[in-house]
């Protein structure tokens, strides 16, 4: 007897993943202060450095965090890409904080606050302008010597 094998029948039966929901009701909910939270935040950032997770460290150390009511921790980042980097590490951070603080009611809120005053890359013109504000003689030298700060020669 020969059996037939049909790939269509295999792919038509899709197993759905069921989300695992952990019951945290009977877990400890010890109180903690903003200062303790900040100490552990620094410890977590240092762990990222030691694990050579430099992009995650660079993104997360710019974030601001604040303890809110009911053990909610609000994180503020200046861009969506920094918040995305946080999303990659948030599960690790959650378990780290829950264990260290002995509080399983901790929850995170993430906000992206656009900060237009922060410039990460300065043009040569920006650098020259800042230098000329500190030392106006540079403008005179640029004019007298015919210098062009956009030139690479």
The 8 nearest C-alpha neighbors of each residue, nearest first, counted from 0:
[[1, 2, 3, 4, 5, 6, 8, 9],
 [2, 0, 3, 4, 5, 6, 8, 9],
 [3, 1, 4, 0, 5, 6, 8, 9],
 [2, 4, 5, 1, 0, 6, 8, 7],
 [3, 5, 2, 6, 8, 7, 9, 1],
 [4, 6, 7, 8, 3, 9, 10, 2],
 [7, 5, 9, 8, 10, 4, 11, 3],
 [8, 6, 10, 9, 5, 11, 12, 4],
 [7, 9, 11, 6, 10, 5, 12, 4],
 [8, 10, 6, 7, 11, 12, 5, 13],
 [9, 11, 7, 12, 8, 6, 13, 5],
 [12, 10, 8, 9, 13, 7, 6, 14],
 [13, 11, 10, 9, 14, 8, 7, 15],
 [14, 12, 11, 15, 10, 9, 16, 8],
 [13, 15, 16, 12, 17, 11, 10, 9],
 [16, 14, 17, 13, 18, 12, 11, 19],
 [17, 15, 18, 14, 19, 13, 20, 12],
 [16, 18, 15, 19, 20, 14, 21, 13],
 [17, 19, 20, 16, 15, 21, 22, 14],
 [18, 20, 17, 21, 16, 22, 23, 15],
 [21, 19, 18, 22, 17, 23, 24, 16],
 [20, 22, 23, 19, 24, 18, 26, 103],
 [21, 23, 24, 20, 25, 26, 19, 103],
 [22, 24, 26, 25, 21, 103, 104, 27],
 [25, 23, 26, 22, 104, 27, 103, 21],
 [24, 26, 23, 27, 22, 28, 103, 104],
 [25, 27, 23, 24, 103, 28, 102, 104],
 [28, 26, 102, 29, 101, 103, 25, 104],
 [27, 29, 102, 103, 104, 101, 30, 26],
 [28, 30, 102, 101, 27, 31, 100, 103],
 [29, 31, 28, 32, 102, 100, 70, 101],
 [32, 30, 29, 35, 100, 33, 36, 34],
 [31, 33, 34, 35, 36, 30, 66, 37],
 [32, 34, 36, 35, 66, 37, 31, 65],
 [35, 33, 37, 36, 32, 38, 31, 39],
 [36, 34, 38, 37, 32, 33, 39, 31],
 [35, 37, 33, 39, 34, 38, 40, 32],
 [36, 38, 40, 34, 35, 39, 33, 41],
 [39, 37, 35, 41, 40, 36, 42, 34],
 [38, 40, 42, 36, 41, 37, 43, 35],
 [39, 41, 37, 43, 42, 38, 36, 44],
 [42, 40, 44, 38, 39, 43, 45, 37],
 [43, 41, 39, 45, 40, 44, 46, 38],
 [42, 44, 46, 40, 45, 41, 39, 47],
 [45, 43, 41, 47, 46, 42, 56, 40],
 [46, 44, 48, 42, 47, 43, 41, 49],
 [45, 47, 43, 49, 48, 44, 50, 42],
 [48, 46, 44, 50, 52, 45, 49, 56],
 [47, 49, 51, 45, 46, 50, 52, 53],
 [48, 50, 46, 51, 47, 45, 52, 44],
 [49, 51, 47, 48, 52, 46, 53, 45],
 [52, 50, 48, 49, 53, 47, 46, 56],
 [53, 51, 47, 50, 55, 48, 54, 56],
 [52, 54, 56, 51, 55, 57, 48, 47],
 [55, 53, 57, 56, 52, 58, 84, 59],
 [56, 54, 58, 53, 57, 52, 84, 59],
 [55, 57, 53, 59, 58, 54, 47, 60],
 [58, 56, 54, 55, 60, 59, 53, 61],
 [59, 57, 81, 55, 56, 60, 61, 54],
 [60, 58, 56, 62, 61, 57, 55, 85],
 [59, 61, 62, 57, 58, 56, 44, 63],
 [62, 60, 59, 58, 63, 57, 76, 77],
 [63, 61, 76, 59, 60, 75, 74, 64],
 [64, 62, 75, 74, 61, 76, 65, 60],
 [65, 63, 74, 73, 75, 62, 72, 66],
 [64, 66, 73, 72, 67, 74, 63, 33],
 [65, 67, 72, 33, 71, 73, 70, 64],
 [66, 68, 71, 72, 70, 65, 69, 73],
 [69, 67, 70, 71, 66, 72, 65, 73],
 [68, 70, 71, 67, 104, 105, 106, 66],
 [71, 69, 105, 68, 67, 72, 104, 106],
 [72, 70, 106, 67, 69, 107, 105, 68],
 [71, 73, 66, 107, 65, 67, 108, 106],
 [72, 74, 108, 65, 64, 109, 107, 71],
 [75, 73, 64, 109, 63, 108, 110, 62],
 [76, 74, 110, 63, 62, 111, 109, 64],
 [75, 77, 111, 62, 78, 82, 112, 81],
 [76, 78, 112, 113, 111, 114, 75, 81],
 [79, 77, 81, 80, 76, 111, 113, 82],
 [78, 80, 82, 81, 83, 111, 77, 76],
 [79, 81, 83, 82, 78, 84, 58, 85],
 [82, 80, 84, 58, 83, 79, 78, 76],
 [81, 83, 85, 79, 80, 84, 76, 86],
 [84, 82, 86, 80, 85, 81, 79, 87],
 [83, 85, 81, 87, 86, 82, 55, 80],
 [84, 86, 82, 88, 83, 87, 89, 59],
 [87, 85, 83, 89, 84, 88, 82, 90],
 [86, 88, 84, 85, 89, 83, 90, 55],
 [89, 87, 85, 86, 91, 90, 92, 84],
 [88, 90, 92, 86, 91, 85, 93, 87],
 [91, 89, 93, 92, 88, 94, 87, 86],
 [92, 90, 89, 94, 88, 93, 95, 87],
 [91, 93, 89, 95, 90, 94, 96, 88],
 [92, 94, 90, 96, 95, 91, 89, 97],
 [95, 93, 97, 91, 96, 92, 98, 90],
 [94, 96, 92, 93, 98, 97, 91, 99],
 [97, 95, 99, 93, 98, 94, 100, 92],
 [98, 96, 102, 94, 103, 100, 101, 95],
 [97, 99, 101, 96, 95, 100, 94, 102],
 [98, 100, 96, 101, 97, 95, 39, 102],
 [99, 101, 102, 97, 98, 96, 29, 31],
 [102, 100, 98, 97, 99, 29, 27, 28],
 [101, 103, 28, 97, 29, 27, 100, 104],
 [102, 104, 97, 105, 28, 26, 27, 23],
 [103, 105, 102, 28, 70, 106, 23, 69],
 [106, 104, 70, 103, 71, 102, 97, 107],
 [105, 107, 71, 72, 104, 70, 108, 93],
 [108, 106, 72, 71, 73, 109, 105, 74],
 [107, 109, 73, 74, 72, 110, 106, 71],
 [110, 108, 74, 73, 75, 107, 111, 82],
 [111, 109, 75, 74, 112, 76, 108, 73],
 [110, 112, 76, 77, 78, 75, 79, 113],
 [113, 111, 77, 76, 114, 110, 75, 78],
 [114, 112, 77, 115, 78, 111, 76, 79],
 [113, 115, 116, 77, 117, 112, 78, 118],
 [114, 116, 117, 113, 118, 77, 112, 78],
 [115, 117, 114, 118, 113, 119, 77, 112],
 [118, 116, 115, 114, 119, 77, 113, 120],
 [119, 117, 120, 116, 121, 115, 114, 122],
 [118, 120, 117, 121, 116, 122, 115, 114],
 [121, 119, 118, 122, 117, 125, 123, 126],
 [122, 120, 125, 126, 123, 119, 118, 124],
 [121, 123, 125, 124, 126, 120, 127, 149],
 [122, 124, 126, 125, 127, 148, 149, 121],
 [123, 125, 127, 122, 126, 128, 148, 149],
 [126, 124, 128, 122, 123, 127, 121, 129],
 [125, 127, 123, 129, 128, 124, 130, 122],
 [126, 128, 130, 124, 129, 125, 131, 123],
 [127, 129, 131, 125, 130, 126, 124, 132],
 [130, 128, 132, 126, 127, 131, 125, 133],
 [129, 131, 127, 133, 132, 128, 134, 126],
 [132, 130, 135, 134, 128, 133, 129, 137],
 [133, 131, 129, 130, 134, 135, 128, 127],
 [132, 134, 130, 131, 135, 129, 128, 136],
 [133, 135, 131, 136, 132, 130, 137, 138],
 [136, 134, 131, 137, 138, 132, 133, 139],
 [137, 135, 139, 138, 134, 140, 131, 141],
 [136, 138, 140, 135, 139, 131, 141, 134],
 [139, 137, 141, 136, 140, 135, 131, 142],
 [138, 140, 136, 142, 137, 141, 143, 135],
 [141, 139, 137, 143, 142, 138, 144, 136],
 [140, 142, 146, 138, 144, 139, 145, 143],
 [141, 143, 145, 139, 140, 144, 138, 146],
 [144, 142, 140, 145, 141, 139, 146, 138],
 [143, 145, 141, 146, 142, 140, 139, 147],
 [146, 144, 142, 143, 141, 147, 140, 139],
 [147, 145, 141, 144, 148, 142, 140, 143],
 [146, 148, 149, 150, 145, 141, 151, 142],
 [147, 149, 150, 146, 123, 124, 127, 151],
 [150, 148, 147, 123, 151, 124, 146, 122],
 [151, 149, 148, 152, 147, 146, 123, 124],
 [150, 152, 149, 148, 147, 123, 146, 124],
 [151, 150, 149, 147, 148, 146, 145, 123]]
